[in-house]
Amino acid sequence: MAETRTRVESQYLRNYVPLSELTQDNLQELSRGTFVEQIGAGQTLFKKGDTDNRSYYILGGEIELDTGDGSPPRVVAGATPASRFPLDHHRPRQATAKARTQVFYFQVDNNHLDLLLTWGQNAGYMVAEIDNSAEEADDGDWMTHMLRSSIFHRIPASNIQAVFIKMEAHPVRAGDVVIKQGDEGDYYYYIKQGRAVVTRLTKTGQTIKLAELEAGSSFGEEALISDTKRNANVTMLTNGVLMRLAKADFAALLQGPVLETVTYDEAQKLVGSGAATWLDVRLESEHKNAALPGSINIPLFMLRLKTASLDHSKKYIVYCDTGRRSSSAVFLLTERGFDAYLLKDGLMAIKQAVHP
């Protein structure tokens, strides 16, 4: 007889960080693939140096985390405040996790989780930023509108010219699906005329409306920047015209010049000299659990609303766990004229310990 696996229900997932910040729909989606697992006393959950990209959470029992440096192992027990956070949230692992008793736990794929967090946060500011006053642009006005973005201050003049040469007009009709969830990223889009709706299809087949986009809005850059599949659908509400830039041209002409990457050592020198500031775009709960010393925290979904609190005269080294959310943040900050840099590979790639 086949063994029945027990699923971790969404109401329990909400007790854990940063899962507590997911929307209910995304929590339910995560729950469908999350199950209670167990290991016996003396068994190892993961070893120091492992590079698996997963988060482990303790439901019951006791786990000891041994860094191997001679200090006493740290013990984490289920149903305690410490168990709300993932065990040794670094890559590679900084400790070996061994069960002191029988342990019940669940694990989450970080790529999937980061995608849900990124879209959930992006959707929040997309809805907030709908420009209801936007008018359909004529041939000259749409170029002028695009050039207002500070992104074009950061790229060579030849790139600007090439962008407009490479962008092609794509007529669309009401009901046309411009981007389909799950497809590979192929184009970056700018709405010259018309309106579109952003939706997401859950595993249960339910369609969730995330945002409406007006003329003057751009979309589609996230999948191109993070090299992931499309995580939502974009469907035209009206007839219109889109200007689109192919993925290779986007990478060469816009993404390359805009997303400047620094290593942890390079960033440390900039921050240590006072020339730059750490900017953590993860959730507040993630930041409180582990963050780089001296960093400020503005979650991605709040970034567009909080840019007024940032200083245009400063450099910002932007980070999240994996680099996905911070990539979106650097592109967004650059659009608004900030000097922003991406921490290469994100927080989880840093071997040095981060501090609560």
N, C-alpha and C positions, 0 to 999 in steps of 0.2 A: 504494500500500500504506500503510495507516495506521501512523503512528509509535507505537512501543511506549514507554510511559512507565515509568521505573524507580521503583518504590516504595521509600521509606526504611523498612527493616525495624525492628521494635520494639527489637531488641538494639542497633541503632545510635542510635536516638532516646534510649535510656537514658543515652548519654554527654553529653547536653545538659541545661542547667539552665533551668527547673525540671522538665523532662520526666522527669528521673531519679527524681522523687518520685512519679510516677504508679504505680498498681497495674499488674500485668502485663496484665490484661484491658483496662484503659483505654489502656495503651500500644499494644496491638494494635488497638484501635478507632481511635486517632489515626493509626496507621501506614497504615491502609487508604485514608486520604485525603491522605497526605503523599508527595510525589514529588520526585525530583531535578530541579532546574531549572538553567539556565545562562544567563549573559550574557557577551558578549565584552569585551575590553579597551576601556576608554573609555566603556562604557555605564553608565548610571545605574540603580541599584537603587531608590532613593527619594531625594526631595529634602527639604531643610530646609523645615520648615513643613507637610509632608504630615501628614494626620490619619488615615491608614489604621490600622485596628486589627489589625495583624498583627505577628508576630515573625519575623525573618529570621535564619537560622543558616548560617554558612559551612562547607561541606564541603571545598572545595579552592580554591586560588587566593588572590589578595590583594585586599582591599577597602580603600579609603581613605575615612575619615570627615572631611569638611571642614566646620567650623562657620562658616566665612566671616568669622571675626573677625581674620584675619591670622596666626593661629598655625599651625604646621605641621600638616598633616592626620595623624590617627591611622591607622595601618595595622593591619589585622587579617588574619591569614593562617589558612588552614584547617589543621586538625590541630595547633593550638596551644592552650594553656590559655584564651586570650582568646576563641577561637572557640566555646567551650562555652556562652557566654552570647549572648543575642540582641543584634543590632546596634542601637545607639541606641534603647534601650527606653523611649522617651518619646512622648507624643502631645500637641501636634504634634512632629514630628521636630526635633531640635536640630542636625542635621548632614545634609549631602548624602553619600550613599554611592555612590562611583563605583569601577568595577572597574579595577584596575591591570593585571591579567592576565585571562585567561579564568577565570571564577569559576563553581563549582558550589555550589549552595545549596538549602535548602528553606525553606518558610514555613509558619507555623501561624496559624490564626485564633485570636486571643486570647479571644474570647467562648467558643469551644468549649473551649479549654485551661482557662480559668478555671472553667468549669462542671465539667470533669473533676476539677480540683484541689479545688474546693469540695466536691463530693460525696464524693470519695475521703477527704478529711479529715473531713467530717461523719460519714461512715459509721464511721470509726475511733472517734470518741467516742460515737456512738450505741450501738455494741456494748458499749463499756466501761461505759455508764451504765444498762444494763438493770436495772430494779429488780425483782428476783425476789420481793421481799417485798410488792410492791404488792397491795392487796386491792381487789376490786370495790367501788366507792363507791356509797353510797346517795344519795338526792336532796340531803341536806344536806352530806355529807362531800365530794362532788366539788367543790362550790363552795368549801368551806373549804380544800381542797387547792390549788385554783387561786389563792386569795387569798394563799397563802404566797409566791407569786412576787413578787419585788421590782418587777416591771413594774407591779403595781397600786399601788405607792407613788408612781409617777411620773405617773400619769394622774389626772385629776379624778374626784371621787367620782361625779359624774353619768355619767362614762364607764363606771365599774365597774358601776353599776346597769344602764346601757344594754347592756353586754356580756352580762350574764346574761339580760336581756330578749330580746336579739337572737339569742342562741344557741338553736338548735333541736335537739331530740333526733332522732337518726337511727338507728333499729334496723337492725342488720346480722346476717347469718348467716355461718357458716363458709364460706369460698370466695368471698365477695363482694369484688370489686375496688373499693376505696374511691378510690384514686388510680391513674391509668394513665399510664405514661411517655409523654411527648410531648404530653399534653393541656395546655390552658391551666389556670392556677391559678384555682380558684373558691372554695375554702373553707379555713379554718383549723380543725383538728380537735383535739379532746380526747377521750381514751378514758375513758369513764365505766365501762364494763364490757367485758371481753373482752381478747383478745390479737390482735396483727397481725404480719405479717412484711413486711419491706422488701426488695424485689428489684430488680435492674436487668437489662434485656435488652440484650445486646451485638449488634453488627451481624451476627455469625455465627449469631445465634439462641440463643446460650447464656444461660441465666438464672443470675445470680449472687446469692446471698443476702447481704444487707448487715447486717441487724439484725432483732431481734424487739422489739416494743413491748408493754408491759403496761398495765393500767389505771393511770391517773394520768399517762400520757405524752401529750404533744401533738406534732403533726406538721403539715406542710403550709405552714409559714410562709415557707420559703425562696423558693418560686416567687412568692409574693405580695409579699415584700419586694423581690426583684430583678426582678420583672415578667418572668420567664422561664417557659418551659414546664416541666412536671413532668419531673424527671430520674430518676424511679424509680417503681416500682409499690408500692402498699401493699395487701395482701390480708389479709382476716380469717382467723385460724386457728381462731377459735371464734365462736359466737354472741355478740352483745354489743350495746352501745348507745354511739354516738358523739354528742358534743355538737359542733356545727359552727357556725362564724361566717362569713358570706359575705364575699367579698373586699372589697367596698366598706365594709362595717362594720369589718372588720379594719383597713383603712387609716385610717379616720376615728377609730376608738376606741382602737386599740392602737398601730399602727405610727406614726401621726403624732406622738403625744405622746412615744413612746419613742425613735424614731430622730431625734435632734437632729443636724442637719448644720451643719458650719462650713466656711468657705472656707479656703484655704491661708493667706491673709493674717491672717484672724481666729485661726487656729490658731497661727501664728507668734507673735502677740502673747501668747497664753495661755502658750505654751511658754517664750517669752523672759522672761516675768515670773515664771516658776517656778510658775504656777498649774496647769499641765497637763504631761503627759508623752506623747511619741509612743509608740504601741504598734503595731508592725508584725506583722500576723498572716499574712504570707506564710511560705514555707518558709525554713529557715535558709540554704540555698544562695542563694535570691533576695535575702535580706537582706544577705549578705556581698558580693554583686555590686553592689548599689546600695541605699542606705537614707538616710533623713533623719538628719541629725546628732543624736546624743543619744538616738536611739530605742532602745527595748528590743524584743526579738523573741520572741514566743511564737506559733508556728504555730497556725492555727485548730484543727487536730486535737488539739493539746495543751492548748488553752485551758481546757477544763473541769477538767483535771487540775492546771493550774498557777495557778488563780485564788487559791490560798492564798498565792502569792508576790506578789500585787498588794496595794496599799494602798488601803483603802476611803476614806481621807481625801483621796486624790488624784483629779484629773480625768485621763481618758485620751482622747487623740485617736487614733482607730483608723484604720489605713489598710492597703490592699493595692494592687494595680495598678489595678483598675477600680472598686472599691467593692462588688463582689459578696460576696467573702469577709468584708470588714470590716462589711458590713451585718449578716450573720449573727452576727458577733462582738459587735457593739454590742447586738443584741437579747439574746444570751446573757449578756453582762456585766450588762445591766440587770436581767435575771431574778435575778441573784445580788447585786443591791444596789450595783453600781458606778456611778459617774458617768462615763458613756462617751459620746463624740461621734464622729460619722462624718465623715471628711474627704471633702468633696464631690468626686465624680468620680474619686477615687483618685489614686495616685501618678503615673500616666501623663499626667494632665492638668496637672501642675505644670510650668511653663516653666523654672523655675530648676533648675539642675543638682543632682542628688543625688550623694552621695559614697560611695565604697566603704568 
